[in-house]
Amino acid sequence: MREFGIKHNRYANWRVALVGEIVIRLLALSCSRGMLSYSERAN
């Protein structure tokens, strides 16, 4: 039972890490797009 708990926990951590990475990439993408549009407006 203990082994199953460790495996389940590791799987949950992997899912959280994956979701976190996707969120960070989306934020970085939106920020870079925002900076591009801002620099275009400034010119």
mmCIF entry with sequence, helices, sheets and N, C-alpha, C, O atoms, coordinates in Angstrom:
data_MODEL
# 
_entry.id   MODEL 
# 
_entity.id                         1 
_entity.type                       polymer 
_entity.pdbx_number_of_molecules   1 
# 
_entity_poly.entity_id                      1 
_entity_poly.type                           'polypeptide(L)' 
_entity_poly.nstd_linkage                   no 
_entity_poly.nstd_monomer                   no 
_entity_poly.pdbx_seq_one_letter_code       MREFGIKHNRYANWRVALVGEIVIRLLALSCSRGMLSYSERAN 
_entity_poly.pdbx_seq_one_letter_code_can   MREFGIKHNRYANWRVALVGEIVIRLLALSCSRGMLSYSERAN 
_entity_poly.pdbx_strand_id                 A 
# 
loop_
_entity_poly_seq.entity_id 
_entity_poly_seq.num 
_entity_poly_seq.mon_id 
_entity_poly_seq.hetero 
1 1  MET n 
1 2  ARG n 
1 3  GLU n 
1 4  PHE n 
1 5  GLY n 
1 6  ILE n 
1 7  LYS n 
1 8  HIS n 
1 9  ASN n 
1 10 ARG n 
1 11 TYR n 
1 12 ALA n 
1 13 ASN n 
1 14 TRP n 
1 15 ARG n 
1 16 VAL n 
1 17 ALA n 
1 18 LEU n 
1 19 VAL n 
1 20 GLY n 
1 21 GLU n 
1 22 ILE n 
1 23 VAL n 
1 24 ILE n 
1 25 ARG n 
1 26 LEU n 
1 27 LEU n 
1 28 ALA n 
1 29 LEU n 
1 30 SER n 
1 31 CYS n 
1 32 SER n 
1 33 ARG n 
1 34 GLY n 
1 35 MET n 
1 36 LEU n 
1 37 SER n 
1 38 TYR n 
1 39 SER n 
1 40 GLU n 
1 41 ARG n 
1 42 ALA n 
1 43 ASN n 
# 
_struct_asym.id          A 
_struct_asym.entity_id   1 
# 
_struct_conf.conf_type_id            HELX_P 
_struct_conf.id                      HELX_P1 
_struct_conf.pdbx_PDB_helix_id       AA1 
_struct_conf.beg_label_comp_id       ARG 
_struct_conf.beg_label_asym_id       A 
_struct_conf.beg_label_seq_id        2 
_struct_conf.pdbx_beg_PDB_ins_code   ? 
_struct_conf.end_label_comp_id       ALA 
_struct_conf.end_label_asym_id       A 
_struct_conf.end_label_seq_id        42 
_struct_conf.pdbx_end_PDB_ins_code   ? 
_struct_conf.beg_auth_comp_id        ARG 
_struct_conf.beg_auth_asym_id        A 
_struct_conf.beg_auth_seq_id         2 
_struct_conf.end_auth_comp_id        ALA 
_struct_conf.end_auth_asym_id        A 
_struct_conf.end_auth_seq_id         42 
_struct_conf.pdbx_PDB_helix_class    1 
_struct_conf.details                 ? 
_struct_conf.pdbx_PDB_helix_length   41 
# 
_struct_conf_type.id          HELX_P 
_struct_conf_type.criteria    ? 
_struct_conf_type.reference   ? 
# 
loop_
_atom_site.group_PDB 
_atom_site.id 
_atom_site.type_symbol 
_atom_site.label_atom_id 
_atom_site.label_alt_id 
_atom_site.label_comp_id 
_atom_site.label_asym_id 
_atom_site.label_entity_id 
_atom_site.label_seq_id 
_atom_site.pdbx_PDB_ins_code 
_atom_site.Cartn_x 
_atom_site.Cartn_y 
_atom_site.Cartn_z 
_atom_site.occupancy 
_atom_site.B_iso_or_equiv 
_atom_site.pdbx_formal_charge 
_atom_site.auth_seq_id 
_atom_site.auth_comp_id 
_atom_site.auth_asym_id 
_atom_site.auth_atom_id 
_atom_site.pdbx_PDB_model_num 
ATOM 1   N N  . MET A 1 1  ? 0.838 -1.206 0.000   1.00 0.00 ? 1  MET A N  1 
ATOM 2   C CA . MET A 1 1  ? 0.000 0.000  0.000   1.00 0.00 ? 1  MET A CA 1 
ATOM 3   C C  . MET A 1 1  ? 0.875 1.260  0.000   1.00 0.00 ? 1  MET A C  1 
ATOM 4   O O  . MET A 1 1  ? 0.581 2.252  -0.667  1.00 0.00 ? 1  MET A O  1 
ATOM 5   N N  . ARG A 1 2  ? 1.941 1.179  0.762   1.00 0.00 ? 2  ARG A N  1 
ATOM 6   C CA . ARG A 1 2  ? 2.844 2.331  0.866   1.00 0.00 ? 2  ARG A CA 1 
ATOM 7   C C  . ARG A 1 2  ? 3.481 2.640  -0.494  1.00 0.00 ? 2  ARG A C  1 
ATOM 8   O O  . ARG A 1 2  ? 3.611 3.800  -0.886  1.00 0.00 ? 2  ARG A O  1 
ATOM 9   N N  . GLU A 1 3  ? 3.873 1.578  -1.202  1.00 0.00 ? 3  GLU A N  1 
ATOM 10  C CA . GLU A 1 3  ? 4.495 1.732  -2.517  1.00 0.00 ? 3  GLU A CA 1 
ATOM 11  C C  . GLU A 1 3  ? 3.538 2.426  -3.488  1.00 0.00 ? 3  GLU A C  1 
ATOM 12  O O  . GLU A 1 3  ? 3.940 3.301  -4.254  1.00 0.00 ? 3  GLU A O  1 
ATOM 13  N N  . PHE A 1 4  ? 2.282 2.025  -3.444  1.00 0.00 ? 4  PHE A N  1 
ATOM 14  C CA . PHE A 1 4  ? 1.271 2.626  -4.317  1.00 0.00 ? 4  PHE A CA 1 
ATOM 15  C C  . PHE A 1 4  ? 1.139 4.117  -4.025  1.00 0.00 ? 4  PHE A C  1 
ATOM 16  O O  . PHE A 1 4  ? 1.004 4.928  -4.940  1.00 0.00 ? 4  PHE A O  1 
ATOM 17  N N  . GLY A 1 5  ? 1.178 4.465  -2.752  1.00 0.00 ? 5  GLY A N  1 
ATOM 18  C CA . GLY A 1 5  ? 1.076 5.873  -2.350  1.00 0.00 ? 5  GLY A CA 1 
ATOM 19  C C  . GLY A 1 5  ? 2.217 6.697  -2.920  1.00 0.00 ? 5  GLY A C  1 
ATOM 20  O O  . GLY A 1 5  ? 2.009 7.819  -3.380  1.00 0.00 ? 5  GLY A O  1 
ATOM 21  N N  . ILE A 1 6  ? 3.417 6.146  -2.890  1.00 0.00 ? 6  ILE A N  1 
ATOM 22  C CA . ILE A 1 6  ? 4.596 6.842  -3.420  1.00 0.00 ? 6  ILE A CA 1 
ATOM 23  C C  . ILE A 1 6  ? 4.449 7.035  -4.932  1.00 0.00 ? 6  ILE A C  1 
ATOM 24  O O  . ILE A 1 6  ? 4.725 8.114  -5.456  1.00 0.00 ? 6  ILE A O  1 
ATOM 25  N N  . LYS A 1 7  ? 4.014 5.977  -5.628  1.00 0.00 ? 7  LYS A N  1 
ATOM 26  C CA . LYS A 1 7  ? 3.825 6.069  -7.082  1.00 0.00 ? 7  LYS A CA 1 
ATOM 27  C C  . LYS A 1 7  ? 2.767 7.103  -7.416  1.00 0.00 ? 7  LYS A C  1 
ATOM 28  O O  . LYS A 1 7  ? 2.947 7.917  -8.322  1.00 0.00 ? 7  LYS A O  1 
ATOM 29  N N  . HIS A 1 8  ? 1.668 7.070  -6.688  1.00 0.00 ? 8  HIS A N  1 
ATOM 30  C CA . HIS A 1 8  ? 0.574 8.021  -6.929  1.00 0.00 ? 8  HIS A CA 1 
ATOM 31  C C  . HIS A 1 8  ? 1.056 9.447  -6.686  1.00 0.00 ? 8  HIS A C  1 
ATOM 32  O O  . HIS A 1 8  ? 0.737 10.359 -7.449  1.00 0.00 ? 8  HIS A O  1 
ATOM 33  N N  . ASN A 1 9  ? 1.822 9.630  -5.623  1.00 0.00 ? 9  ASN A N  1 
ATOM 34  C CA . ASN A 1 9  ? 2.345 10.947 -5.266  1.00 0.00 ? 9  ASN A CA 1 
ATOM 35  C C  . ASN A 1 9  ? 3.277 11.454 -6.361  1.00 0.00 ? 9  ASN A C  1 
ATOM 36  O O  . ASN A 1 9  ? 3.214 12.623 -6.743  1.00 0.00 ? 9  ASN A O  1 
ATOM 37  N N  . ARG A 1 10 ? 4.130 10.586 -6.860  1.00 0.00 ? 10 ARG A N  1 
ATOM 38  C CA . ARG A 1 10 ? 5.076 10.958 -7.916  1.00 0.00 ? 10 ARG A CA 1 
ATOM 39  C C  . ARG A 1 10 ? 4.315 11.357 -9.181  1.00 0.00 ? 10 ARG A C  1 
ATOM 40  O O  . ARG A 1 10 ? 4.684 12.315 -9.860  1.00 0.00 ? 10 ARG A O  1 
ATOM 41  N N  . TYR A 1 11 ? 3.256 10.617 -9.488  1.00 0.00 ? 11 TYR A N  1 
ATOM 42  C CA . TYR A 1 11 ? 2.434 10.913 -10.666 1.00 0.00 ? 11 TYR A CA 1 
ATOM 43  C C  . TYR A 1 11 ? 1.755 12.263 -10.508 1.00 0.00 ? 11 TYR A C  1 
ATOM 44  O O  . TYR A 1 11 ? 1.688 13.044 -11.457 1.00 0.00 ? 11 TYR A O  1 
ATOM 45  N N  . ALA A 1 12 ? 1.250 12.540 -9.309  1.00 0.00 ? 12 ALA A N  1 
ATOM 46  C CA . ALA A 1 12 ? 0.593 13.826 -9.036  1.00 0.00 ? 12 ALA A CA 1 
ATOM 47  C C  . ALA A 1 12 ? 1.600 14.959 -9.190  1.00 0.00 ? 12 ALA A C  1 
ATOM 48  O O  . ALA A 1 12 ? 1.286 15.989 -9.788  1.00 0.00 ? 12 ALA A O  1 
ATOM 49  N N  . ASN A 1 13 ? 2.798 14.782 -8.661  1.00 0.00 ? 13 ASN A N  1 
ATOM 50  C CA . ASN A 1 13 ? 3.842 15.806 -8.766  1.00 0.00 ? 13 ASN A CA 1 
ATOM 51  C C  . ASN A 1 13 ? 4.210 16.054 -10.221 1.00 0.00 ? 13 ASN A C  1 
ATOM 52  O O  . ASN A 1 13 ? 4.435 17.197 -10.620 1.00 0.00 ? 13 ASN A O  1 
ATOM 53  N N  . TRP A 1 14 ? 4.273 14.981 -11.020 1.00 0.00 ? 14 TRP A N  1 
ATOM 54  C CA . TRP A 1 14 ? 4.598 15.101 -12.447 1.00 0.00 ? 14 TRP A CA 1 
ATOM 55  C C  . TRP A 1 14 ? 3.523 15.902 -13.165 1.00 0.00 ? 14 TRP A C  1 
ATOM 56  O O  . TRP A 1 14 ? 3.830 16.732 -14.021 1.00 0.00 ? 14 TRP A O  1 
ATOM 57  N N  . ARG A 1 15 ? 2.258 15.655 -12.819 1.00 0.00 ? 15 ARG A N  1 
ATOM 58  C CA . ARG A 1 15 ? 1.154 16.389 -13.439 1.00 0.00 ? 15 ARG A CA 1 
ATOM 59  C C  . ARG A 1 15 ? 1.211 17.860 -13.061 1.00 0.00 ? 15 ARG A C  1 
ATOM 60  O O  . ARG A 1 15 ? 1.013 18.730 -13.909 1.00 0.00 ? 15 ARG A O  1 
ATOM 61  N N  . VAL A 1 16 ? 1.480 18.140 -11.803 1.00 0.00 ? 16 VAL A N  1 
ATOM 62  C CA . VAL A 1 16 ? 1.571 19.530 -11.335 1.00 0.00 ? 16 VAL A CA 1 
ATOM 63  C C  . VAL A 1 16 ? 2.714 20.244 -12.050 1.00 0.00 ? 16 VAL A C  1 
ATOM 64  O O  . VAL A 1 16 ? 2.569 21.391 -12.471 1.00 0.00 ? 16 VAL A O  1 
ATOM 65  N N  . ALA A 1 17 ? 3.847 19.564 -12.186 1.00 0.00 ? 17 ALA A N  1 
ATOM 66  C CA . ALA A 1 17 ? 5.005 20.153 -12.864 1.00 0.00 ? 17 ALA A CA 1 
ATOM 67  C C  . ALA A 1 17 ? 4.682 20.442 -14.323 1.00 0.00 ? 17 ALA A C  1 
ATOM 68  O O  . ALA A 1 17 ? 5.067 21.484 -14.855 1.00 0.00 ? 17 ALA A O  1 
ATOM 69  N N  . LEU A 1 18 ? 3.973 19.518 -14.970 1.00 0.00 ? 18 LEU A N  1 
ATOM 70  C CA . LEU A 1 18 ? 3.615 19.691 -16.377 1.00 0.00 ? 18 LEU A CA 1 
ATOM 71  C C  . LEU A 1 18 ? 2.682 20.879 -16.552 1.00 0.00 ? 18 LEU A C  1 
ATOM 72  O O  . LEU A 1 18 ? 2.891 21.711 -17.435 1.00 0.00 ? 18 LEU A O  1 
ATOM 73  N N  . VAL A 1 19 ? 1.661 20.961 -15.720 1.00 0.00 ? 19 VAL A N  1 
ATOM 74  C CA . VAL A 1 19 ? 0.709 22.077 -15.783 1.00 0.00 ? 19 VAL A CA 1 
ATOM 75  C C  . VAL A 1 19 ? 1.433 23.389 -15.509 1.00 0.00 ? 19 VAL A C  1 
ATOM 76  O O  . VAL A 1 19 ? 1.191 24.383 -16.193 1.00 0.00 ? 19 VAL A O  1 
ATOM 77  N N  . GLY A 1 20 ? 2.319 23.402 -14.517 1.00 0.00 ? 20 GLY A N  1 
ATOM 78  C CA . GLY A 1 20 ? 3.081 24.600 -14.193 1.00 0.00 ? 20 GLY A CA 1 
ATOM 79  C C  . GLY A 1 20 ? 3.929 25.063 -15.361 1.00 0.00 ? 20 GLY A C  1 
ATOM 80  O O  . GLY A 1 20 ? 4.023 26.259 -15.638 1.00 0.00 ? 20 GLY A O  1 
ATOM 81  N N  . GLU A 1 21 ? 4.550 24.106 -16.047 1.00 0.00 ? 21 GLU A N  1 
ATOM 82  C CA . GLU A 1 21 ? 5.394 24.441 -17.200 1.00 0.00 ? 21 GLU A CA 1 
ATOM 83  C C  . GLU A 1 21 ? 4.557 25.046 -18.318 1.00 0.00 ? 21 GLU A C  1 
ATOM 84  O O  . GLU A 1 21 ? 4.973 26.018 -18.949 1.00 0.00 ? 21 GLU A O  1 
ATOM 85  N N  . ILE A 1 22 ? 3.378 24.476 -18.567 1.00 0.00 ? 22 ILE A N  1 
ATOM 86  C CA . ILE A 1 22 ? 2.485 25.000 -19.613 1.00 0.00 ? 22 ILE A CA 1 
ATOM 87  C C  . ILE A 1 22 ? 2.056 26.419 -19.270 1.00 0.00 ? 22 ILE A C  1 
ATOM 88  O O  . ILE A 1 22 ? 2.057 27.296 -20.133 1.00 0.00 ? 22 ILE A O  1 
ATOM 89  N N  . VAL A 1 23 ? 1.691 26.646 -18.016 1.00 0.00 ? 23 VAL A N  1 
ATOM 90  C CA . VAL A 1 23 ? 1.253 27.977 -17.578 1.00 0.00 ? 23 VAL A CA 1 
ATOM 91  C C  . VAL A 1 23 ? 2.385 28.989 -17.750 1.00 0.00 ? 23 VAL A C  1 
ATOM 92  O O  . VAL A 1 23 ? 2.163 30.098 -18.237 1.00 0.00 ? 23 VAL A O  1 
ATOM 93  N N  . ILE A 1 24 ? 3.592 28.607 -17.349 1.00 0.00 ? 24 ILE A N  1 
ATOM 94  C CA . ILE A 1 24 ? 4.750 29.507 -17.466 1.00 0.00 ? 24 ILE A CA 1 
ATOM 95  C C  . ILE A 1 24 ? 5.022 29.841 -18.932 1.00 0.00 ? 24 ILE A C  1 
ATOM 96  O O  . ILE A 1 24 ? 5.312 30.989 -19.270 1.00 0.00 ? 24 ILE A O  1 
ATOM 97  N N  . ARG A 1 25 ? 4.926 28.827 -19.801 1.00 0.00 ? 25 ARG A N  1 
ATOM 98  C CA . ARG A 1 25 ? 5.166 29.070 -21.232 1.00 0.00 ? 25 ARG A CA 1 
ATOM 99  C C  . ARG A 1 25 ? 4.114 29.984 -21.819 1.00 0.00 ? 25 ARG A C  1 
ATOM 100 O O  . ARG A 1 25 ? 4.430 30.866 -22.618 1.00 0.00 ? 25 ARG A O  1 
ATOM 101 N N  . LEU A 1 26 ? 2.853 29.782 -21.428 1.00 0.00 ? 26 LEU A N  1 
ATOM 102 C CA . LEU A 1 26 ? 1.772 30.635 -21.929 1.00 0.00 ? 26 LEU A CA 1 
ATOM 103 C C  . LEU A 1 26 ? 1.969 32.070 -21.455 1.00 0.00 ? 26 LEU A C  1 
ATOM 104 O O  . LEU A 1 26 ? 1.775 33.014 -22.220 1.00 0.00 ? 26 LEU A O  1 
ATOM 105 N N  . LEU A 1 27 ? 2.355 32.231 -20.193 1.00 0.00 ? 27 LEU A N  1 
ATOM 106 C CA . LEU A 1 27 ? 2.590 33.570 -19.649 1.00 0.00 ? 27 LEU A CA 1 
ATOM 107 C C  . LEU A 1 27 ? 3.751 34.243 -20.373 1.00 0.00 ? 27 LEU A C  1 
ATOM 108 O O  . LEU A 1 27 ? 3.670 35.422 -20.718 1.00 0.00 ? 27 LEU A O  1 
ATOM 109 N N  . ALA A 1 28 ? 4.823 33.500 -20.602 1.00 0.00 ? 28 ALA A N  1 
ATOM 110 C CA . ALA A 1 28 ? 5.984 34.053 -21.299 1.00 0.00 ? 28 ALA A CA 1 
ATOM 111 C C  . ALA A 1 28 ? 5.606 34.458 -22.718 1.00 0.00 ? 28 ALA A C  1 
ATOM 112 O O  . ALA A 1 28 ? 6.035 35.503 -23.208 1.00 0.00 ? 28 ALA A O  1 
ATOM 113 N N  . LEU A 1 29 ? 4.807 33.632 -23.370 1.00 0.00 ? 29 LEU A N  1 
ATOM 114 C CA . LEU A 1 29 ? 4.365 33.917 -24.734 1.00 0.00 ? 29 LEU A CA 1 
ATOM 115 C C  . LEU A 1 29 ? 3.512 35.175 -24.771 1.00 0.00 ? 29 LEU A C  1 
ATOM 116 O O  . LEU A 1 29 ? 3.717 36.042 -25.620 1.00 0.00 ? 29 LEU A O  1 
ATOM 117 N N  . SER A 1 30 ? 2.565 35.277 -23.863 1.00 0.00 ? 30 SER A N  1 
ATOM 118 C CA . SER A 1 30 ? 1.687 36.453 -23.832 1.00 0.00 ? 30 SER A CA 1 
ATOM 119 C C  . SER A 1 30 ? 2.476 37.707 -23.473 1.00 0.00 ? 30 SER A C  1 
ATOM 120 O O  . SER A 1 30 ? 2.198 38.786 -23.996 1.00 0.00 ? 30 SER A O  1 
ATOM 121 N N  . CYS A 1 31 ? 3.455 37.572 -22.587 1.00 0.00 ? 31 CYS A N  1 
ATOM 122 C CA . CYS A 1 31 ? 4.280 38.723 -22.205 1.00 0.00 ? 31 CYS A CA 1 
ATOM 123 C C  . CYS A 1 31 ? 5.108 39.194 -23.396 1.00 0.00 ? 31 CYS A C  1 
ATOM 124 O O  . CYS A 1 31 ? 5.200 40.395 -23.651 1.00 0.00 ? 31 CYS A O  1 
ATOM 125 N N  . SER A 1 32 ? 5.712 38.255 -24.127 1.00 0.00 ? 32 SER A N  1 
ATOM 126 C CA . SER A 1 32 ? 6.532 38.632 -25.285 1.00 0.00 ? 32 SER A CA 1 
ATOM 127 C C  . SER A 1 32 ? 5.665 39.259 -26.372 1.00 0.00 ? 32 SER A C  1 
ATOM 128 O O  . SER A 1 32 ? 6.092 40.200 -27.041 1.00 0.00 ? 32 SER A O  1 
ATOM 129 N N  . ARG A 1 33 ? 4.462 38.749 -26.549 1.00 0.00 ? 33 ARG A N  1 
ATOM 130 C CA . ARG A 1 33 ? 3.545 39.331 -27.532 1.00 0.00 ? 33 ARG A CA 1 
ATOM 131 C C  . ARG A 1 33 ? 3.141 40.734 -27.097 1.00 0.00 ? 33 ARG A C  1 
ATOM 132 O O  . ARG A 1 33 ? 3.051 41.645 -27.920 1.00 0.00 ? 33 ARG A O  1 
ATOM 133 N N  . GLY A 1 34 ? 2.899 40.900 -25.808 1.00 0.00 ? 34 GLY A N  1 
ATOM 134 C CA . GLY A 1 34 ? 2.532 42.204 -25.274 1.00 0.00 ? 34 GLY A CA 1 
ATOM 135 C C  . GLY A 1 34 ? 3.649 43.210 -25.472 1.00 0.00 ? 34 GLY A C  1 
ATOM 136 O O  . GLY A 1 34 ? 3.396 44.365 -25.815 1.00 0.00 ? 34 GLY A O  1 
ATOM 137 N N  . MET A 1 35 ? 4.882 42.777 -25.258 1.00 0.00 ? 35 MET A N  1 
ATOM 138 C CA . MET A 1 35 ? 6.035 43.655 -25.444 1.00 0.00 ? 35 MET A CA 1 
ATOM 139 C C  . MET A 1 35 ? 6.173 44.048 -26.913 1.00 0.00 ? 35 MET A C  1 
ATOM 140 O O  . MET A 1 35 ? 6.491 45.197 -27.219 1.00 0.00 ? 35 MET A O  1 
ATOM 141 N N  . LEU A 1 36 ? 5.938 43.105 -27.820 1.00 0.00 ? 36 LEU A N  1 
ATOM 142 C CA . LEU A 1 36 ? 6.029 43.391 -29.256 1.00 0.00 ? 36 LEU A CA 1 
ATOM 143 C C  . LEU A 1 36 ? 4.983 44.417 -29.669 1.00 0.00 ? 36 LEU A C  1 
ATOM 144 O O  . LEU A 1 36 ? 5.290 45.379 -30.373 1.00 0.00 ? 36 LEU A O  1 
ATOM 145 N N  . SER A 1 37 ? 3.754 44.209 -29.231 1.00 0.00 ? 37 SER A N  1 
ATOM 146 C CA . SER A 1 37 ? 2.685 45.146 -29.598 1.00 0.00 ? 37 SER A CA 1 
ATOM 147 C C  . SER A 1 37 ? 2.937 46.511 -28.963 1.00 0.00 ? 37 SER A C  1 
ATOM 148 O O  . SER A 1 37 ? 2.628 47.542 -29.561 1.00 0.00 ? 37 SER A O  1 
ATOM 149 N N  . TYR A 1 38 ? 3.494 46.521 -27.757 1.00 0.00 ? 38 TYR A N  1 
ATOM 150 C CA . TYR A 1 38 ? 3.790 47.787 -27.076 1.00 0.00 ? 38 TYR A CA 1 
ATOM 151 C C  . TYR A 1 38 ? 4.882 48.550 -27.823 1.00 0.00 ? 38 TYR A C  1 
ATOM 152 O O  . TYR A 1 38 ? 4.774 49.762 -28.009 1.00 0.00 ? 38 TYR A O  1 
ATOM 153 N N  . SER A 1 39 ? 5.929 47.852 -28.251 1.00 0.00 ? 39 SER A N  1 
ATOM 154 C CA . SER A 1 39 ? 7.024 48.513 -28.978 1.00 0.00 ? 39 SER A CA 1 
ATOM 155 C C  . SER A 1 39 ? 6.539 49.024 -30.336 1.00 0.00 ? 39 SER A C  1 
ATOM 156 O O  . SER A 1 39 ? 7.006 50.060 -30.810 1.00 0.00 ? 39 SER A O  1 
ATOM 157 N N  . GLU A 1 40 ? 5.613 48.309 -30.960 1.00 0.00 ? 40 GLU A N  1 
ATOM 158 C CA . GLU A 1 40 ? 5.054 48.757 -32.245 1.00 0.00 ? 40 GLU A CA 1 
ATOM 159 C C  . GLU A 1 40 ? 4.248 50.041 -32.045 1.00 0.00 ? 40 GLU A C  1 
ATOM 160 O O  . GLU A 1 40 ? 4.310 50.958 -32.864 1.00 0.00 ? 40 GLU A O  1 
ATOM 161 N N  . ARG A 1 41 ? 3.496 50.093 -30.954 1.00 0.00 ? 41 ARG A N  1 
ATOM 162 C CA . ARG A 1 41 ? 2.697 51.284 -30.650 1.00 0.00 ? 41 ARG A CA 1 
ATOM 163 C C  . ARG A 1 41 ? 3.603 52.471 -30.326 1.00 0.00 ? 41 ARG A C  1 
ATOM 164 O O  . ARG A 1 41 ? 3.305 53.606 -30.700 1.00 0.00 ? 41 ARG A O  1 
ATOM 165 N N  . ALA A 1 42 ? 4.703 52.205 -29.634 1.00 0.00 ? 42 ALA A N  1 
ATOM 166 C CA . ALA A 1 42 ? 5.626 53.267 -29.236 1.00 0.00 ? 42 ALA A CA 1 
ATOM 167 C C  . ALA A 1 42 ? 6.260 53.914 -30.469 1.00 0.00 ? 42 ALA A C  1 
ATOM 168 O O  . ALA A 1 42 ? 6.490 55.123 -30.485 1.00 0.00 ? 42 ALA A O  1 
ATOM 169 N N  . ASN A 1 43 ? 6.538 53.123 -31.487 1.00 0.00 ? 43 ASN A N  1 
ATOM 170 C CA . ASN A 1 43 ? 7.123 53.645 -32.727 1.00 0.00 ? 43 ASN A CA 1 
ATOM 171 C C  . ASN A 1 43 ? 6.023 54.282 -33.541 1.00 0.00 ? 43 ASN A C  1 
ATOM 172 O O  . ASN A 1 43 ? 6.278 54.793 -34.632 1.00 0.00 ? 43 ASN A O  1 
# 
